Amino acid sequence: MNGPLDQVASWPVRTAAVAVMSPAGLLAARGVAAELHMIGDKIHNAPGDYQQRMRSALDTKGVTWHGGHSREDALRLAASCDIGLSWRHPELDASLELSTKVLEYGAIGLPVILNRTPMHEGLLGADYPLFAASLTDVVDVAAAAAADPRLYRRAADRTRMAAQQFTLDQAAERLRGYIARALPPASAQERGSGADRPPGATPLKVVVAGHDLKFFTPLLDYLRLQPDLEVRLDKWAALGKHDAGVSRELAGWADVVICEWCGPNAVWYSKHKRRGSRLLVRLHRFELESHYPAQVRIGAVSQVICVSRHYARLCRERTGWPQAKVATLPNAIDITQMDRPKLDGARFHLGMVGIVPSRKRLDLALDVLEELRREDDRYLLFIKSGMPWEHWWVWRNPAEREHYAAAMRRVQRSPLLHGAVVFDDAGPDVPAWLRRVGFVLSTSDDESFHVAPAEGMASRAVPVLRHWPGAETIYDMRWIHDGPAEMAAAIVALGAEDDWQLAGDVAHAQAAAAFSLPRVCEAWHGLLREDLDPSVPGPDPGTLELLGSR
């Protein structure tokens, strides 16, 4: 049996056992004749005596070091062997890089011994027979493959099928799909609004102004691609901090200004926009608790857009603004980006995105987890969030600090919670993170929309919401519950794999119907050219029908 390794650098770093005994030697001790063929001449200059140990390991009996070769010759040598070896140090288990060696071995028909990681399980299946966590495992699975032709063939078929997903033709097809989504053909509505205008026609001039565009960025990217629009950005340095000269120039240039958040940006533009231009203001949540809406010259505003019907109603009630001025368009979700295969065990994993400030109610999420783990300790809670001490406006509040201190004490001291809560950094990798999540929790006291459940639905996770005010105007009542006990009971009711998958498929279909990025973007595109009738959820009454019970 021969085990090729394309590059010496792929051997696990800082493993002293390499210099003492190779897999070939350990297999020989079991009566399995084996050779280890090493291909490559790159040995990283790692700290300590790593290079020296590697040189010694390459001189070990049973190891043939071929040195450096061209890729073609390296693959030719590998093809003369029986098993590929891509077992690496555990420090690399969290890497998002898929080794090309694994795919190359699969392409030439070799099974591969490699680490068990979520990425490798997603590629080869959780039951792939040649996963190894230690040198002993490497020897065990190699011996098993030598003794059982059916096991060997099953592993080789898995790696071959995995490699087929990464052929040039397959990669080109995926790229075509990405391009088609990023640059969709103009819709009938867009063509009618000027996307097919004759050369020299003047595009609509649009300015987007705001300090925090995390919710608006997908819409901004879409608008910038439209041939009938010319889009410029007035990026404010902070909520109330901007370059007035730049803003004044853009206000004089724009046909339409979109203010993301109804804050100082909306106040400024309502007083400085040029006559004849239109001003659209998107209001989320915190603004209604602030003094900013009262400072906006509502007569200069063409439309206020809220992200839920509940907040549109609150906006009208609290500001007294005319009903015709206030409309609803939901946040947009990139459904295709979120829809990725779930990892094994996901149906026992709860997810929570964002725990700051305390109104997100981390304590209630812990209640749900404790309730579940009383009967089944497979349930875990994954939290993807910045931490409260990273936000000065939160951490300076004694009540906020005590909320999180109490929650962290519970996580450390509760027998049901200890070791069952995982904190992950905030970041843009939500689609990948959601692969491990089967249920997305929303335990908040109040939300204007709460994007996390919608993103979870797009990923085929089941949303589990506490009934915060207005939740039913966004989400189907089947996902909404009175409190932690009822939320836990709803999760237990979907304990069977088939039931959980069916619920996830239903949630996915609902998210695609209500929040899909292309449909919301098209509604915004139409909104730039004509005022939105607040009696319907979008320019096309059938475009953005929300999910909740009426």
KOLKOLMI-231793 format. One record per residue (C-alpha): y, z, x. Coordinates in steps of 0.05 Angstrom, whole numbers, plus 32768, in hexadecimal, padded with zeros to 4 digits. Layout:
KOLKOLMI-231793
<rec <Y,Z,X>>
...
END
This chain:
KOLKOLMI-231793
<rec <8000,8000,8000>>
<rec <8044,7FEE,801B>>
<rec <8086,800C,8005>>
<rec <80C3,7FE4,8017>>
<rec <8109,8001,801C>>
<rec <8140,7FCD,8023>>
<rec <8170,7FF9,804A>>
<rec <8164,8036,8074>>
<rec <81A3,8053,8054>>
<rec <8180,8056,8011>>
<rec <8152,808C,802C>>
<rec <8166,80D1,8011>>
<rec <819B,80EF,803C>>
<rec <8192,8133,805D>>
<rec <8148,8138,804F>>
<rec <8127,8156,808C>>
<rec <80E1,8146,8073>>
<rec <80EE,80FC,8082>>
<rec <80EB,8109,80CD>>
<rec <80AC,8133,80C7>>
<rec <807F,810A,809A>>
<rec <8089,80C8,8076>>
<rec <806B,80B8,8031>>
<rec <8039,808C,8056>>
<rec <8021,80C7,807F>>
<rec <801C,80F4,8042>>
<rec <7FF5,80BE,801C>>
<rec <7FC6,80B5,8057>>
<rec <7FB8,8100,8053>>
<rec <7FA0,80F3,800C>>
<rec <7F73,80BA,8022>>
<rec <7FA3,8083,800B>>
<rec <7FAF,804F,8041>>
<rec <7FFA,8041,8040>>
<rec <8032,8023,8069>>
<rec <807D,802E,8061>>
<rec <80A7,7FF1,8072>>
<rec <80F0,7FFE,807F>>
<rec <8120,7FC2,807D>>
<rec <8168,7FC8,8096>>
<rec <818F,7FE0,80D2>>
<rec <81C7,8007,80B2>>
<rec <81C2,8052,80BD>>
<rec <81FF,8077,80A4>>
<rec <8222,80A7,80D3>>
<rec <8218,80E4,80A6>>
<rec <822B,812B,80BC>>
<rec <81FB,8151,80E7>>
<rec <81BF,8131,8109>>
<rec <81AE,8100,80D1>>
<rec <81AF,80C2,80FE>>
<rec <8181,80E3,8131>>
<rec <8150,80F9,80FB>>
<rec <8150,80B4,80DC>>
<rec <8140,8094,811F>>
<rec <8107,80C5,8129>>
<rec <80EE,80B7,80E2>>
<rec <80EC,806C,80F0>>
<rec <80BD,8079,812B>>
<rec <808C,80A0,80FF>>
<rec <8045,8088,80FB>>
<rec <803A,805C,80BD>>
<rec <8083,8045,80BC>>
<rec <8095,7FFD,80CF>>
<rec <80DF,7FF2,80DB>>
<rec <80F2,7FA9,80D5>>
<rec <813B,7FB2,80E6>>
<rec <8172,7F86,80C9>>
<rec <8162,7F46,80A3>>
<rec <8184,7F15,8076>>
<rec <817E,7F24,802B>>
<rec <814D,7EEA,8023>>
<rec <8120,7F03,805C>>
<rec <8126,7F4B,8043>>
<rec <810D,7F36,7FFE>>
<rec <80D6,7F0D,801D>>
<rec <80BE,7F4B,8043>>
<rec <80C5,7F76,8005>>
<rec <809B,7F45,7FDD>>
<rec <8061,7F4F,800E>>
<rec <805F,7F98,7FFA>>
<rec <8044,7FBC,7FBD>>
<rec <8078,7FF0,7FA9>>
<rec <80C3,7FF5,7FB2>>
<rec <80E1,8038,7FC8>>
<rec <8127,8049,7FAE>>
<rec <8120,8095,7FAD>>
<rec <8163,80B3,7FC0>>
<rec <8183,80F7,7FCC>>
<rec <8191,811D,7F8A>>
<rec <81DC,811D,7F9B>>
<rec <81DC,80D3,7F87>>
<rec <81BC,80E0,7F43>>
<rec <8200,80E2,7F21>>
<rec <8216,80A0,7F40>>
<rec <8227,8068,7F0F>>
<rec <8211,8033,7F41>>
<rec <81CF,8011,7F30>>
<rec <81AB,8000,7F70>>
<rec <81A3,7FB5,7F7A>>
<rec <8163,7FC5,7FA1>>
<rec <8142,7FDE,7F61>>
<rec <8153,7F9D,7F3E>>
<rec <813F,7F72,7F79>>
<rec <80FB,7F95,7F7E>>
<rec <80F1,7F8A,7F33>>
<rec <8104,7F41,7F39>>
<rec <80CC,7F35,7F6C>>
<rec <809A,7F5C,7F42>>
<rec <8099,7FA0,7F66>>
<rec <8098,7FE3,7F42>>
<rec <80C9,8015,7F60>>
<rec <80C6,805F,7F6F>>
<rec <810A,807D,7F5F>>
<rec <812F,80BA,7F46>>
<rec <812D,80CE,7EFD>>
<rec <8176,80C8,7EE6>>
<rec <8195,80B7,7EA2>>
<rec <81A7,8072,7EBC>>
<rec <8161,8064,7ED6>>
<rec <8142,807E,7E95>>
<rec <816F,8050,7E6E>>
<rec <815A,8016,7E9B>>
<rec <810F,8022,7E9F>>
<rec <80FF,8054,7E67>>
<rec <80F5,809F,7E6A>>
<rec <80AA,8094,7E6F>>
<rec <80AE,8068,7EAD>>
<rec <8074,8080,7ED8>>
<rec <8093,807D,7F1E>>
<rec <80CD,80AE,7F1A>>
<rec <80CF,80E0,7F54>>
<rec <80F8,811F,7F5F>>
<rec <80DC,8133,7FA2>>
<rec <80B5,8117,7FDD>>
<rec <8076,8135,7FBE>>
<rec <8085,810E,7F7E>>
<rec <808D,80CE,7FA7>>
<rec <8048,80D8,7FC4>>
<rec <802A,80EC,7F80>>
<rec <8044,80AF,7F5A>>
<rec <8033,807F,7F93>>
<rec <7FEB,809A,7F95>>
<rec <7FE7,8094,7F49>>
<rec <7FFF,804C,7F4B>>
<rec <7FCB,803C,7F81>>
<rec <7F93,805A,7F58>>
<rec <7FA6,803E,7F14>>
<rec <7FB3,7FF3,7F0E>>
<rec <7FCB,7FFB,7EC6>>
<rec <8000,802E,7EDA>>
<rec <8015,8000,7F13>>
<rec <801B,7FC4,7EE5>>
<rec <8042,7FEC,7EB1>>
<rec <8075,8002,7EE5>>
<rec <807A,7FBC,7F02>>
<rec <8086,7F9E,7EBC>>
<rec <80BD,7FD0,7EAF>>
<rec <80E3,7FC0,7EEF>>
<rec <80D9,7F75,7EE4>>
<rec <80F5,7F79,7E9D>>
<rec <812F,7FA4,7EB5>>
<rec <8140,7F71,7EEB>>
<rec <8141,7F39,7EB7>>
<rec <817C,7F5B,7E96>>
<rec <81A6,7F4E,7ED5>>
<rec <8198,7F05,7EE3>>
<rec <81D4,7ED8,7EEE>>
<rec <81CA,7EB8,7EA9>>
<rec <81C8,7EFC,7E87>>
<rec <8206,7F14,7EAE>>
<rec <822B,7ED5,7E9A>>
<rec <8219,7EDE,7E51>>
<rec <8233,7F26,7E53>>
<rec <8273,7F0F,7E73>>
<rec <827C,7EDA,7E3D>>
<rec <8276,7F11,7E09>>
<rec <82AA,7F3D,7E2C>>
<rec <82DA,7F03,7E31>>
<rec <82D0,7EF1,7DE8>>
<rec <82E0,7F39,7DD3>>
<rec <831D,7F3D,7E01>>
<rec <8337,7EF9,7DEE>>
<rec <8320,7EEC,7DA7>>
<rec <8332,7EAB,7D85>>
<rec <8370,7EAE,7D59>>
<rec <8361,7EC4,7D12>>
<rec <837C,7E9F,7CD5>>
<rec <83B1,7ED5,7CCE>>
<rec <83C7,7ECD,7D16>>
<rec <83C9,7E81,7D11>>
<rec <83F4,7E87,7CD3>>
<rec <8423,7EB8,7CF6>>
<rec <8430,7E89,7D30>>
<rec <83F5,7E8E,7D61>>
<rec <83F0,7E41,7D5D>>
<rec <843A,7E36,7D60>>
<rec <8452,7DF6,7D81>>
<rec <8466,7DF8,7DCB>>
<rec <84AA,7E17,7DD4>>
<rec <84A7,7E42,7D95>>
<rec <84C4,7E87,7DA0>>
<rec <8492,7EC1,7DA0>>
<rec <84A0,7F02,7D7D>>
<rec <84BD,7F34,7DAF>>
<rec <849B,7F78,7DAA>>
<rec <84AA,7FB9,7DCF>>
<rec <8479,7FF4,7DD1>>
<rec <849C,8036,7DE2>>
<rec <847C,8079,7DF0>>
<rec <8467,80AD,7E22>>
<rec <841D,80B3,7E12>>
<rec <83F8,8073,7E00>>
<rec <83B0,808B,7E03>>
<rec <83A5,807B,7DB9>>
<rec <83CF,803B,7DBA>>
<rec <83B6,801A,7DFA>>
<rec <837E,7FF1,7DD8>>
<rec <83B1,7FD7,7DA6>>
<rec <83E3,7FC9,7DDE>>
<rec <83AF,7FA1,7E05>>
<rec <83A0,7F78,7DC7>>
<rec <83E9,7F6A,7DB7>>
<rec <83F7,7F53,7DFE>>
<rec <83C2,7F1D,7DF6>>
<rec <83DF,7EFE,7DB7>>
<rec <8401,7EBB,7DC5>>
<rec <8434,7EC5,7D8E>>
<rec <844D,7F07,7DAB>>
<rec <8473,7F1B,7DEA>>
<rec <8467,7F64,7DF7>>
<rec <848D,7F93,7E25>>
<rec <8482,7FDD,7E32>>
<rec <84B6,8015,7E32>>
<rec <848D,804B,7E54>>
<rec <84AF,808E,7E4D>>
<rec <84A4,80BF,7E86>>
<rec <849A,80F9,7E57>>
<rec <84A2,8109,7E0D>>
<rec <84EE,810B,7E12>>
<rec <84FA,80EA,7E55>>
<rec <8509,80A0,7E5F>>
<rec <8536,806E,7E81>>
<rec <856C,8064,7E4D>>
<rec <8584,8024,7E6E>>
<rec <853F,8004,7E6B>>
<rec <8536,801B,7E23>>
<rec <857B,8000,7E0F>>
<rec <856B,7FBC,7E2E>>
<rec <8527,7FB9,7E0A>>
<rec <8546,7FCE,7DC8>>
<rec <8576,7F94,7DCD>>
<rec <853E,7F64,7DDE>>
<rec <8508,7F77,7DAC>>
<rec <84FA,7F59,7D68>>
<rec <84CB,7F94,7D5A>>
<rec <84C6,7FD8,7D7B>>
<rec <8488,8003,7D74>>
<rec <8491,804D,7D83>>
<rec <8450,806F,7D93>>
<rec <8459,80B7,7D7A>>
<rec <8493,80CB,7D4E>>
<rec <84B7,80F0,7D85>>
<rec <84F7,80E8,7DAD>>
<rec <84E6,809F,7DB7>>
<rec <84E8,8092,7D6C>>
<rec <8529,80BA,7D66>>
<rec <8549,8091,7D9E>>
<rec <8533,804D,7D84>>
<rec <8547,805D,7D3D>>
<rec <858E,8066,7D57>>
<rec <8590,802D,7D8A>>
<rec <8566,7FF4,7D70>>
<rec <858C,7FB3,7D65>>
<rec <859F,7F9C,7D20>>
<rec <856A,7F6E,7D03>>
<rec <8530,7F88,7D2C>>
<rec <84F8,7FB1,7D0E>>
<rec <84E1,7FF7,7D22>>
<rec <849A,8010,7D18>>
<rec <848A,8059,7D26>>
<rec <8443,8073,7D2D>>
<rec <843C,80BD,7D1A>>
<rec <83FF,80E6,7D2E>>
<rec <8400,8131,7D22>>
<rec <842B,815E,7D4E>>
<rec <846B,8139,7D3A>>
<rec <8469,8155,7CF3>>
<rec <846C,819C,7D10>>
<rec <84A8,8189,7D3B>>
<rec <84F1,817C,7D2D>>
<rec <84EE,8133,7D42>>
<rec <84E2,8112,7CFE>>
<rec <8521,8132,7CE3>>
<rec <8549,8110,7D1B>>
<rec <852E,80CB,7D0D>>
<rec <855C,809C,7CE7>>
<rec <8529,8087,7CB4>>
<rec <8556,8050,7C99>>
<rec <854D,802C,7CDC>>
<rec <8500,8032,7CD9>>
<rec <84DA,7FF9,7CB8>>
<rec <8497,801E,7CB5>>
<rec <8479,8061,7CC9>>
<rec <842E,8059,7CD7>>
<rec <8400,8096,7CD1>>
<rec <83B8,8097,7CE7>>
<rec <839C,80B7,7CA8>>
<rec <83AE,80B8,7C5E>>
<rec <83B1,8104,7C60>>
<rec <83E7,8103,7C96>>
<rec <840C,80CA,7C73>>
<rec <8411,80F7,7C36>>
<rec <8427,8133,7C60>>
<rec <845A,8106,7C83>>
<rec <8479,80F2,7C41>>
<rec <8478,8139,7C26>>
<rec <8496,815B,7C63>>
<rec <84CB,8126,7C75>>
<rec <84DE,810C,7C31>>
<rec <84DA,80C5,7C4D>>
<rec <84D1,808E,7C19>>
<rec <8489,8080,7C06>>
<rec <8492,8036,7C17>>
<rec <84A3,8049,7C5F>>
<rec <8462,806E,7C6D>>
<rec <841F,804A,7C75>>
<rec <83DA,8057,7C92>>
<rec <83B4,8033,7CC9>>
<rec <837B,8057,7CED>>
<rec <8370,805D,7D37>>
<rec <8348,8024,7D55>>
<rec <8303,802C,7D75>>
<rec <82E3,7FFA,7DA4>>
<rec <82A0,7FFA,7D7F>>
<rec <827D,7FCC,7DB0>>
<rec <8291,7FF6,7DEC>>
<rec <8277,8035,7DCC>>
<rec <8235,8019,7DB3>>
<rec <8205,8027,7DEC>>
<rec <81BC,803D,7DEB>>
<rec <81B2,8087,7DE3>>
<rec <818E,80AE,7E1A>>
<rec <814E,80D4,7E0B>>
<rec <815C,8118,7DEE>>
<rec <81A1,8104,7DD2>>
<rec <818E,811D,7D8C>>
<rec <818F,8164,7DA6>>
<rec <81D2,815C,7DC8>>
<rec <8213,816E,7DA6>>
<rec <8254,8151,7DC2>>
<rec <829C,8169,7DBD>>
<rec <82D6,8140,7DDA>>
<rec <8314,816B,7DE6>>
<rec <8317,81B6,7DDE>>
<rec <8362,81BF,7DEA>>
<rec <8389,81DF,7DC8>>
<rec <8365,8217,7DA4>>
<rec <836B,81F6,7D60>>
<rec <8332,81C9,7D78>>
<rec <8308,8209,7D6D>>
<rec <82D7,820B,7DA6>>
<rec <82C0,824E,7D8A>>
<rec <82A6,822C,7D4B>>
<rec <8281,81F8,7D74>>
<rec <825F,8231,7D99>>
<rec <824D,824F,7D55>>
<rec <822A,820D,7D43>>
<rec <8204,820C,7D84>>
<rec <81ED,8254,7D7E>>
<rec <81D5,8247,7D37>>
<rec <81AB,820C,7D4F>>
<rec <818E,822E,7D8C>>
<rec <8175,8269,7D64>>
<rec <813E,823A,7D4D>>
<rec <813C,8204,7D83>>
<rec <8154,820D,7DCB>>
<rec <8155,81C2,7DD8>>
<rec <819A,81BE,7DBA>>
<rec <81D3,81B9,7DEE>>
<rec <821E,81B1,7DE8>>
<rec <8242,817F,7E15>>
<rec <828E,8187,7E18>>
<rec <82BA,8150,7E35>>
<rec <8300,816C,7E3D>>
<rec <8337,8182,7E69>>
<rec <833B,81CD,7E70>>
<rec <8371,81F8,7E50>>
<rec <838E,8210,7E92>>
<rec <839E,81C7,7EA2>>
<rec <83D2,81C6,7E6A>>
<rec <840E,81F4,7E78>>
<rec <8425,81F4,7E30>>
<rec <83E1,8210,7E1B>>
<rec <83D3,8240,7E55>>
<rec <8416,8263,7E50>>
<rec <8403,827A,7E09>>
<rec <83DD,82BD,7E0B>>
<rec <83B8,82AE,7DCA>>
<rec <839F,826C,7DE6>>
<rec <8387,828C,7E27>>
<rec <8361,82C2,7E00>>
<rec <833F,828E,7DD4>>
<rec <8322,826A,7E11>>
<rec <8312,82AB,7E36>>
<rec <82EA,82C3,7DFA>>
<rec <82C6,8280,7DF5>>
<rec <82B4,827F,7E3F>>
<rec <829A,82C7,7E3B>>
<rec <826C,82B1,7E02>>
<rec <8252,8277,7E2A>>
<rec <8242,82A5,7E64>>
<rec <8226,82E0,7E3E>>
<rec <8205,82C7,7DFF>>
<rec <81BA,82BF,7E09>>
<rec <81BC,8284,7DD9>>
<rec <81F5,8260,7DFD>>
<rec <81E7,8270,7E46>>
<rec <81D5,822F,7E6A>>
<rec <81DE,8206,7E29>>
<rec <8227,81F0,7E30>>
<rec <823A,81B9,7E61>>
<rec <8283,81AB,7E72>>
<rec <8295,8164,7E88>>
<rec <82D8,814D,7EA2>>
<rec <8307,8127,7E74>>
<rec <830A,80DD,7E85>>
<rec <8303,8096,7E6C>>
<rec <82B7,8094,7E72>>
<rec <82AC,80AB,7E2A>>
<rec <827E,8070,7E17>>
<rec <824E,8082,7E4F>>
<rec <8254,80CD,7E40>>
<rec <8242,80C1,7DF7>>
<rec <81FF,80A4,7E0A>>
<rec <81E4,80EB,7E11>>
<rec <8204,8104,7DD1>>
<rec <81E1,8103,7D8D>>
<rec <8213,812A,7D63>>
<rec <825F,812C,7D6C>>
<rec <8280,816C,7D54>>
<rec <82C6,8173,7D36>>
<rec <82D4,81BD,7D29>>
<rec <8320,81BA,7D28>>
<rec <834F,81DF,7CFB>>
<rec <8379,81A1,7CF3>>
<rec <8379,8158,7D09>>
<rec <83A0,811A,7CF6>>
<rec <8364,80ED,7D05>>
<rec <8337,8108,7D3D>>
<rec <831E,80CC,7D64>>
<rec <82E1,80EF,7D82>>
<rec <82B5,80ED,7D42>>
<rec <82C7,80A3,7D39>>
<rec <82B4,8093,7D81>>
<rec <8274,80BA,7D77>>
<rec <8264,8092,7D39>>
<rec <8270,8051,7D5F>>
<rec <823D,806A,7D92>>
<rec <820B,8079,7D5A>>
<rec <8213,80C4,7D61>>
<rec <8217,80EA,7D1F>>
<rec <825C,8109,7D11>>
<rec <825B,8152,7CFB>>
<rec <829F,8168,7CE2>>
<rec <82BB,81A9,7CCA>>
<rec <82E4,819B,7C8B>>
<rec <8329,819C,7CAA>>
<rec <8362,8185,7C7B>>
<rec <835F,813A,7C6F>>
<rec <831C,812E,7C91>>
<rec <8301,8110,7C51>>
<rec <8338,80DA,7C52>>
<rec <831C,80BF,7C93>>
<rec <82D2,80D0,7C95>>
<rec <829A,80CD,7C62>>
<rec <828D,810F,7C40>>
<rec <8244,810D,7C57>>
<rec <825C,8120,7C9D>>
<rec <828B,8158,7C87>>
<rec <8276,81A1,7C80>>
<rec <8294,81E4,7C6F>>
<rec <8287,8209,7CB0>>
<rec <825A,8214,7CEC>>
<rec <821D,822A,7CC4>>
<rec <8220,81EC,7C98>>
<rec <822D,81C0,7CD5>>
<rec <81EF,81DC,7CF7>>
<rec <81C5,81D2,7CB8>>
<rec <81DB,8189,7CB4>>
<rec <81C4,817F,7CFC>>
<rec <8181,81A0,7CF0>>
<rec <8177,8174,7CB2>>
<rec <8178,8138,7CE1>>
<rec <8146,8156,7D12>>
<rec <8114,811E,7D0A>>
<rec <8121,80E4,7D3A>>
<rec <8120,80AF,7D02>>
<rec <8150,80D6,7CD6>>
<rec <8181,80E1,7D0E>>
<rec <817F,8097,7D23>>
<rec <8189,8080,7CDB>>
<rec <81C5,80AE,7CD3>>
<rec <81E2,8094,7D14>>
<rec <81DA,804D,7CFD>>
<rec <81FE,805D,7CBC>>
<rec <8237,807F,7CE3>>
<rec <823C,8043,7D11>>
<rec <8242,8012,7CD7>>
<rec <8279,803D,7CB8>>
<rec <82A0,8040,7CF9>>
<rec <829A,7FF4,7D01>>
<rec <82B3,7FE9,7CBB>>
<rec <82EF,8018,7CBF>>
<rec <8306,8020,7D08>>
<rec <82F1,7FE1,7D2E>>
<rec <8323,7FCC,7D62>>
<rec <832A,7F83,7D4D>>
<rec <8338,7F94,7D04>>
<rec <836B,7FCA,7D13>>
<rec <838C,7F9E,7D46>>
<rec <8391,7F64,7D16>>
<rec <83B1,7F93,7CE3>>
<rec <83E5,7FA8,7D17>>
<rec <83F2,7F5F,7D28>>
<rec <8401,7F50,7CDF>>
<rec <842B,7F8F,7CDA>>
<rec <845A,7F76,7D10>>
<rec <846E,7F3C,7CE4>>
<rec <8472,7F5A,7C9F>>
<rec <847C,7FA0,7C83>>
<rec <843C,7FC3,7C6F>>
<rec <8433,7FD4,7C26>>
<rec <8421,801F,7C27>>
<rec <83F4,8016,7BEA>>
<rec <83BF,7FF4,7C15>>
<rec <83A3,8009,7C59>>
<rec <83B7,7FC9,7C7D>>
<rec <83D7,7F84,7C75>>
<rec <8394,7F6C,7C59>>
<rec <837E,7F9E,7C23>>
<rec <8335,7F95,7C37>>
<rec <8340,7F9C,7C81>>
<rec <8345,7FE6,7C8C>>
<rec <8324,800B,7C53>>
<rec <831B,8052,7C6B>>
<rec <82DA,8078,7C66>>
<rec <82E8,80B7,7C3F>>
<rec <82DC,80C6,7BF6>>
<rec <8316,80B2,7BCA>>
END
